[in-house]
Amino acid sequence: MRIINIINNLKLKTQNLKVKSKILNYFKFYFVLLSFIFLFSALLSGCVQKNDLELARNCAGQSQIYYQYAVERYKKLIAKGQNLDRLHFELGSLYYEHGDFDKAQEEFKKTNYLQGKKFLAISNYRLGNFTDALEIFNKQEIPDTEYLYYHGLTCEKMNLFDRALSIYEKIKDKEFRALALERINIIEKQANLVHIKDIDPRVYKILANAPSTEQYPQAGALILSCDEEVEISAEGTQVSYLHYLIKILNERGRADFSETHIDYDSTYEKVELEYARIIKPDGTIVEVGARHIRDVSKYLNFPLYSNVRVYIISFPEVVEGACIDYKL
């Protein structure tokens, strides 16, 4: 019996050794495999990145193909003459989502869907057809905050600022309320009795040392500062920086400087206003809001010269002793 037990024990030990050997071999195999995968990945990381770029490009191309395919399918369904209201609305929405507002508004004209009227008005706004957009907004009332917001924007473009303010006040939805409040703030931009010395010590110093009316009895206004700087880039573009500070002495000066005109060619140029404000005699500031700024064609009756435009800044509350300060 004892000899048999020894043999059995040897068999068990041999079997255990075989199992352990197999486990070690498995571990060695997986270690080698993982090492190979890591090295292979490191070597081909550049290729993978390139493949991802190609995949992105292919997806973009496929999306365009599917977009065109969807358009053609809608057109074929419309040609059958059934469910036209719905089909024109859905095709218009497809154009709208892809930013093709010109085609979108043509489709929205052919549907009686209320949402179609909404997107028709917004499409006209996006295309710059503000008169057409305003006509739609005025004819159709839609209880939609996005619709109201674009109605307000259109009124601003048409210089109907009081109406824009009343429309923005109606917007209560959280998504567009913040945008509406921002527009209200821009239109009614007012400084809460901020003093010029607190925000621009340099201008305050110029005003403090400005000549009095008695020193220039024949003048209507005094140009206290006229800073003009031109920057030309290596690409050949030009940026002109202009900053003017003008003190109004009397009614004649008020008539001459209460409105500023900047002529420009919209084909090659644009005007960006940094700020425009009135500094009252006591040093407090009144900011010029959007309602006092116009950007119009200089020759309204000559469409051929529509690129010749004039940027107009009107300064409200200009009184004797006040200063006009603007930078663009």
Secondary structure, 3 states (H helix, E strand, C coil): CHHHHHHHHHHHHHHHHHHHHHHHHHHHHHHHHHHHHHHHHHHCHHHHHHHHHHHHHHHHHHHHHHHHHHHHHHHHHHHCCCCHHHHHHHHHHHHHHCCCHHHHHHHHCCCCCHHHHHHHHHHHHHCCCHHHHHHHHHHCCCCCHHHHHHHHHHHHHCCCHHHHHHHHHHCCCHHHHHHHHHHHHHHCCCCCCCEHHHHCHHHHHHHHCCCCHHHCCCCCEEEEEEEEEEEECCCCCEEEEEEEEEEECCHHHHHHHCEEEEEEECCCCCCCCCEEEEECCCCEEEECCHHHEEEEECCCCCHHHCCEEEEEEECCCCCCCCEEEEEC
